[in-house]
């Protein structure tokens, strides 16, 4: 809608969206930027927990990334922001993922790298483990919403998730 209304592209918004998604998918089919330690972290966490992906990306883009990286097998649920009423920082995408996983926020955690993602997961009531994106680091206010902040995926272990959930669930005095 923004590209149509504000930038003046004369195509219908659904056509613009399709062209953008197709372009992103074509680019990702060539090369996917994978963060160091991501594969190993997914393997560790998938052995311990049912995983869900709550993403701002369009579903076809998310599926392309998961398929190209070989990560679809790690996720029981994939929910895109285009499947819910409001995208991040609203909690909708996380709430839907929790619903599909039959999970409750008090016993669940999110791993996030962006300000909007951290805010979304916190608003959904999850423990939030932030691993800030180096290229677009979350601001201090967003990081304050996180339960824990890590510097790297290499330290992301099931015990970290358990500690974050325990810390989040403890009443403050």
Backbone bond lengths (Angstrom), bond angles and torsions (degrees), N, CA, C in turn:
res aa  C-N    CA-C-N  psi(-1)  N-CA   C-N-CA  omega(-1)  CA-C   N-CA-C  phi
1 X - - - 1.444 - - 1.530 109.70 -
2 X 1.348 115.82 -43.42 1.467 120.80 179.32 1.528 110.95 -58.34
3 X 1.320 117.25 -45.86 1.470 120.71 -178.42 1.528 109.94 -63.24
4 X 1.308 116.23 -38.85 1.466 120.67 178.85 1.525 111.22 -69.61
5 X 1.334 117.24 -53.39 1.463 121.62 -173.00 1.521 113.24 -76.15
6 X 1.318 116.69 -50.87 1.466 119.86 -172.13 1.523 113.88 -87.22
7 X 1.333 116.69 -32.30 1.463 119.02 -179.23 1.523 112.71 -97.91
8 X 1.332 116.61 -7.46 1.462 120.81 173.02 1.515 116.08 76.66
9 X 1.325 118.73 22.07 1.465 120.10 176.72 1.520 107.92 -72.49
10 X 1.303 116.40 128.09 1.467 121.80 -169.73 1.530 114.84 -83.65
11 X 1.296 117.81 10.92 1.462 120.42 177.04 1.527 109.66 -89.59
12 X 1.331 117.35 155.91 1.462 118.82 174.54 1.533 110.35 -63.85
13 X 1.332 118.29 142.81 1.472 121.04 -178.57 1.528 114.57 -51.11
14 X 1.336 120.53 -40.89 1.473 117.91 178.24 1.539 112.86 -62.73
15 X 1.318 117.00 -33.83 1.470 120.88 177.65 1.526 110.45 -69.58
16 X 1.329 116.57 -41.26 1.463 120.59 176.57 1.530 109.24 -59.79
17 X 1.326 117.02 -46.65 1.467 120.81 -179.66 1.519 110.57 -59.87
18 X 1.322 117.64 -43.74 1.468 120.95 179.76 1.521 110.85 -61.85
19 X 1.336 117.21 -44.60 1.464 120.92 -179.91 1.532 111.65 -63.32
20 X 1.334 116.79 -41.37 1.466 120.28 179.08 1.529 109.99 -64.46
21 X 1.332 116.71 -48.00 1.469 120.41 -179.83 1.523 110.20 -61.50
22 X 1.315 117.92 -43.61 1.467 120.74 178.73 1.529 111.24 -60.91
23 X 1.331 116.86 -40.57 1.460 120.64 178.86 1.522 112.20 -65.65
24 X 1.324 116.47 -42.47 1.462 120.36 178.80 1.526 109.96 -65.53
25 X 1.329 117.18 -43.95 1.459 120.65 178.77 1.528 110.99 -60.59
26 X 1.322 117.84 -42.18 1.466 120.98 179.33 1.528 110.95 -63.05
27 X 1.310 116.19 -41.35 1.460 120.15 178.54 1.531 110.66 -65.05
28 X 1.329 116.35 -44.01 1.463 120.33 -178.95 1.524 112.40 -69.34
29 X 1.316 117.10 -26.73 1.466 120.06 177.63 1.531 110.00 -65.31
30 X 1.324 116.76 -25.34 1.466 121.54 178.73 1.519 111.68 -80.95
31 X 1.330 115.57 -44.40 1.460 119.40 -174.97 1.526 109.83 -159.39
32 X 1.327 115.31 134.45 1.465 120.80 177.72 1.524 107.86 -115.64
33 X 1.331 116.46 123.04 1.464 118.17 176.67 1.529 109.60 -74.89
34 X 1.307 116.81 116.02 1.461 121.49 -178.24 1.525 108.68 -112.67
35 X 1.312 115.25 128.44 1.460 120.47 179.93 1.528 110.34 -69.53
36 X 1.314 117.15 143.27 1.468 120.13 176.76 1.528 110.62 -57.62
37 X 1.313 115.65 132.09 1.451 121.54 177.94 1.517 115.28 87.59
38 X 1.323 118.39 -4.15 1.472 121.02 -176.80 1.527 111.83 -63.99
39 X 1.312 117.26 -47.21 1.467 120.98 -178.71 1.532 110.61 -59.15
40 X 1.306 116.49 -47.75 1.464 121.13 -177.85 1.537 111.03 -65.36
41 X 1.320 116.89 -40.08 1.469 120.34 178.90 1.527 110.43 -64.11
42 X 1.324 116.99 -42.51 1.467 119.91 177.37 1.526 111.25 -62.28
43 X 1.310 116.67 -41.77 1.467 119.84 178.75 1.521 111.04 -60.98
44 X 1.333 116.50 -45.12 1.473 120.48 -179.83 1.525 111.19 -63.19
45 X 1.321 116.35 -46.92 1.461 119.45 -176.15 1.525 112.47 -71.42
46 X 1.331 117.30 -37.19 1.471 120.37 -179.16 1.524 111.89 -67.29
47 X 1.323 117.06 -26.63 1.470 119.69 175.36 1.526 111.21 -70.41
48 X 1.330 116.98 -26.17 1.461 121.41 -174.36 1.531 114.03 -100.36
49 X 1.334 117.06 -28.42 1.464 120.42 -171.31 1.530 111.17 -141.35
50 X 1.345 116.25 153.93 1.467 118.50 166.16 1.537 106.98 -74.75
51 X 1.301 117.04 128.69 1.461 120.62 -175.60 1.523 111.11 -104.24
52 X 1.321 114.51 144.56 1.454 121.95 172.39 1.506 108.73 -126.34
53 X 1.311 115.93 149.50 1.457 121.45 175.95 1.524 107.90 -111.87
54 X 1.320 116.47 121.61 1.457 123.61 176.37 1.521 105.96 -114.10
55 X 1.323 116.89 105.13 1.459 120.37 -169.76 1.524 113.22 -123.58
56 X 1.315 115.14 151.72 1.459 121.42 172.83 1.525 111.30 -82.33
57 X 1.304 116.48 -15.54 1.464 120.57 -179.15 1.529 110.60 -68.32
58 X 1.318 116.00 151.51 1.461 120.54 172.98 1.528 107.94 -61.33
59 X 1.316 116.64 145.30 1.464 120.89 -175.75 1.531 112.72 -55.22
60 X 1.335 119.77 -44.25 1.471 117.80 178.27 1.530 113.36 -61.71
61 X 1.321 116.99 -32.48 1.467 120.59 177.65 1.528 109.46 -69.95
62 X 1.324 116.74 -45.92 1.468 120.22 178.77 1.522 110.61 -59.74
63 X 1.314 117.23 -44.37 1.469 120.78 -179.96 1.531 110.80 -63.49
64 X 1.319 117.46 -39.14 1.465 121.02 177.89 1.522 110.65 -60.64
65 X 1.324 116.41 -46.12 1.469 120.62 179.39 1.524 110.12 -61.91
66 X 1.334 116.78 -48.78 1.466 120.20 -178.24 1.523 111.83 -61.82
67 X 1.332 116.48 -41.70 1.467 119.69 -179.67 1.526 111.43 -68.65
68 X 1.326 116.70 -45.50 1.471 120.82 -177.99 1.539 111.30 -64.82
69 X 1.325 116.34 -38.17 1.473 120.13 -179.85 1.526 112.26 -81.59
70 X 1.326 117.28 -12.40 1.465 120.31 -176.75 1.520 112.58 77.60
71 X 1.328 117.04 24.43 1.456 121.52 -174.37 1.517 114.30 -101.67
72 X 1.307 119.35 -4.38 1.470 120.79 -178.73 1.531 110.52 -56.16
73 X 1.303 116.78 -33.30 1.476 121.60 -177.70 1.527 112.51 -65.58
74 X 1.313 117.85 -19.67 1.458 120.80 -178.62 1.534 113.18 -80.25
75 X 1.337 116.64 -21.67 1.464 120.25 -170.31 1.519 112.28 -109.29
76 X 1.332 115.34 123.82 1.467 121.43 175.88 1.524 110.36 -76.22
77 X 1.331 116.49 -28.87 1.453 123.29 -174.29 1.525 108.67 -139.46
78 X 1.331 116.00 138.02 1.462 121.65 172.43 1.525 106.65 -130.13
79 X 1.326 116.26 121.75 1.461 121.32 179.20 1.520 108.42 -125.23
80 X 1.317 115.16 128.92 1.455 121.99 178.42 1.523 109.85 -102.70
81 X 1.314 116.06 150.20 1.464 120.74 177.90 1.523 111.67 -61.45
82 X 1.340 117.88 -21.98 1.465 117.73 177.88 1.529 112.44 -78.61
83 X 1.334 116.63 1.30 1.463 121.22 176.74 1.528 112.64 -101.85
84 X 1.324 117.25 -2.20 1.466 121.75 -177.83 1.529 108.97 -126.06
85 X 1.331 115.57 168.76 1.466 119.89 -175.60 1.531 113.06 -65.19
86 X 1.338 116.47 -40.93 1.467 120.11 -176.18 1.517 109.87 -131.81
87 X 1.320 115.32 138.60 1.459 120.38 177.10 1.518 111.37 -84.06
88 X 1.333 114.91 178.47 1.459 120.57 177.20 1.521 108.86 -60.05
89 X 1.307 119.94 139.72 1.454 130.15 19.04 1.537 115.26 -88.16
90 X 1.333 118.27 1.98 1.473 119.29 174.19 1.535 108.44 -63.60
91 X 1.315 118.49 155.33 1.466 121.46 -176.02 1.527 115.02 -82.09
92 X 1.323 118.66 -1.68 1.467 122.23 -168.68 1.526 114.63 -53.64
93 X 1.320 117.79 -45.13 1.463 120.52 -176.21 1.536 110.51 -66.24
94 X 1.322 116.95 -37.22 1.467 119.93 176.77 1.523 111.56 -70.85
95 X 1.317 116.27 -41.12 1.466 119.25 179.56 1.529 110.94 -62.19
96 X 1.320 116.85 -38.62 1.467 119.89 178.31 1.531 110.78 -67.96
97 X 1.314 117.25 -42.06 1.468 120.23 177.76 1.528 110.56 -61.08
98 X 1.317 116.94 -43.68 1.465 120.80 177.50 1.527 110.90 -60.15
99 X 1.318 115.90 -43.43 1.470 120.59 179.18 1.530 110.67 -59.82
100 X 1.315 117.18 -46.54 1.470 120.86 -178.81 1.523 111.94 -67.37
101 X 1.314 116.56 -32.05 1.466 120.93 177.96 1.535 111.90 -82.55
102 X 1.326 116.31 -7.07 1.470 121.92 -174.11 1.532 110.25 55.57
103 X 1.319 113.90 45.93 1.462 121.57 -178.44 1.530 109.26 -115.74
104 X 1.308 115.11 161.81 1.462 120.27 177.85 1.530 108.95 -116.96
105 X 1.325 116.80 146.41 1.466 119.62 -176.74 1.523 114.26 -57.15
106 X 1.333 117.58 -39.37 1.469 120.36 -176.80 1.523 113.49 -63.40
107 X 1.327 117.06 -18.86 1.468 121.40 -178.48 1.526 111.48 -114.85
108 X 1.332 116.00 18.92 1.465 120.20 -174.88 1.522 110.65 -131.86
109 X 1.324 114.50 161.15 1.465 120.60 178.96 1.519 109.57 -138.68
110 X 1.305 114.67 156.22 1.460 122.26 174.91 1.512 108.50 -121.17
111 X 1.327 114.82 145.69 1.459 120.76 172.44 1.521 105.60 -109.02
112 X 1.303 117.02 123.72 1.464 121.04 -174.54 1.515 111.79 -135.91
113 X 1.346 115.16 152.59 1.458 120.04 178.64 1.521 113.23 -122.56
114 X 1.334 117.84 -8.25 1.463 120.65 -175.08 1.523 111.51 -117.80
115 X 1.316 116.16 159.69 1.469 121.45 178.97 1.524 110.66 -60.79
116 X 1.329 117.22 -49.24 1.462 119.34 -179.00 1.524 111.84 -65.03
117 X 1.308 117.61 -35.96 1.456 120.95 178.46 1.517 111.70 -66.35
118 X 1.329 116.69 -43.84 1.463 121.35 177.99 1.526 109.73 -60.55
119 X 1.319 115.98 -46.56 1.467 120.15 -179.39 1.527 111.26 -63.68
120 X 1.313 116.91 -39.80 1.468 121.89 -179.85 1.522 110.96 -63.12
121 X 1.316 116.99 -49.80 1.467 121.34 -178.68 1.524 110.92 -64.36
122 X 1.322 117.17 -41.67 1.465 120.51 178.74 1.528 110.37 -64.43
123 X 1.329 117.05 -40.98 1.463 120.60 178.95 1.523 111.75 -64.84
124 X 1.336 116.94 -27.71 1.465 121.56 176.95 1.525 111.83 -79.36
125 X 1.332 117.48 -6.91 1.457 121.86 177.49 1.514 115.30 89.45
126 X 1.330 117.25 12.78 1.460 120.41 179.74 1.519 111.44 -85.71
127 X 1.332 115.72 156.23 1.460 120.21 165.02 1.531 105.18 -68.99
128 X 1.312 117.48 138.96 1.466 120.63 -176.47 1.523 109.74 -120.52
129 X 1.325 114.75 120.64 1.457 121.62 173.16 1.526 105.70 -100.86
130 X 1.316 116.24 111.00 1.460 121.36 -179.16 1.522 109.63 -93.93
131 X 1.314 114.53 132.98 1.464 121.57 171.26 1.528 104.09 -127.00
132 X 1.332 116.81 90.00 1.459 120.79 -169.57 1.524 114.30 -54.72
133 X 1.323 114.31 136.35 1.450 122.26 174.67 1.521 107.86 -69.46
134 X 1.322 116.40 122.29 1.460 120.55 -177.37 1.510 113.84 -64.77
135 X 1.332 117.35 -32.88 1.460 120.79 -178.70 1.522 111.98 -76.97
136 X 1.324 116.60 -33.77 1.469 122.08 -178.80 1.525 108.78 -135.25
137 X 1.329 117.64 70.52 1.464 119.84 -174.51 1.533 111.74 -64.10
138 X 1.337 115.96 141.16 1.459 119.85 176.27 1.523 110.40 -64.57
139 X 1.328 115.52 149.42 1.458 119.69 177.94 1.534 110.11 -73.52
140 X 1.308 115.83 166.92 1.464 121.94 -176.47 1.525 112.04 -60.05
141 X 1.333 117.43 -36.41 1.464 119.99 179.65 1.525 111.12 -65.14
142 X 1.311 117.70 -38.94 1.465 120.77 177.60 1.522 110.03 -68.18
143 X 1.328 117.16 -44.91 1.467 120.32 179.90 1.530 111.57 -61.67
144 X 1.318 117.14 -28.88 1.463 120.60 177.79 1.530 111.44 -66.32
145 X 1.336 117.48 -19.61 1.474 121.96 177.82 1.524 111.73 -82.10
146 X 1.329 117.16 -13.91 1.464 121.11 -178.30 1.523 110.25 -78.23
147 X 1.313 114.77 148.53 1.462 121.01 176.41 1.522 110.20 -78.57
148 X 1.331 115.48 -38.98 1.469 122.65 179.59 1.522 107.83 -143.45
149 X 1.316 116.12 151.91 1.463 121.45 175.37 1.525 107.78 -125.29
150 X 1.340 115.42 125.36 1.466 121.91 176.01 1.520 108.55 -109.54
151 X 1.316 115.59 161.08 1.463 119.40 179.24 1.519 112.48 -100.24
152 X 1.341 116.89 -12.25 1.456 118.94 -174.98 1.516 111.06 -158.42
153 X 1.321 115.57 153.08 1.465 121.15 175.87 1.530 111.88 -67.29
154 X 1.329 117.40 -21.20 1.463 120.13 -177.24 1.526 112.20 -64.02
155 X 1.325 117.85 -22.49 1.462 121.07 -179.93 1.530 112.70 -97.88
156 X 1.316 117.12 4.30 1.464 121.29 -179.22 1.522 109.77 -82.40
157 X 1.310 115.02 102.68 1.464 123.99 -176.83 1.522 108.90 -124.08
158 X 1.349 117.92 160.12 1.463 119.44 174.15 1.529 113.27 -53.24
159 X 1.326 117.93 -35.24 1.472 119.97 179.71 1.526 111.35 -63.70
160 X 1.320 117.92 -32.25 1.469 121.37 177.24 1.528 109.14 -65.60
161 X 1.325 116.24 -42.64 1.464 120.81 178.69 1.529 109.36 -62.72
162 X 1.311 116.65 -46.85 1.471 120.59 179.33 1.525 111.11 -58.90
163 X 1.321 117.01 -43.15 1.466 120.80 178.53 1.520 112.06 -64.93
164 X 1.318 116.71 -40.15 1.475 120.43 179.20 1.523 110.40 -64.43
165 X 1.324 116.90 -43.44 1.466 120.00 179.16 1.525 110.04 -64.49
166 X 1.317 117.04 -43.60 1.465 120.55 179.21 1.523 110.76 -63.07
167 X 1.312 116.95 -42.87 1.463 121.20 -179.74 1.521 110.45 -65.06
168 X 1.313 116.66 -40.36 1.474 122.14 -178.99 1.522 110.78 -68.20
169 X 1.331 116.18 -36.23 1.459 121.20 -174.50 1.526 113.63 -81.67
170 X 1.347 116.71 -19.22 1.462 120.16 -179.06 1.521 110.53 -68.77
171 X 1.312 116.96 129.15 1.474 117.62 176.30 1.527 110.34 -67.71
172 X 1.310 115.15 142.89 1.466 118.67 177.36 1.524 109.04 -87.61
173 X 1.311 116.06 149.17 1.490 120.40 -178.39 1.504 109.71 -116.19
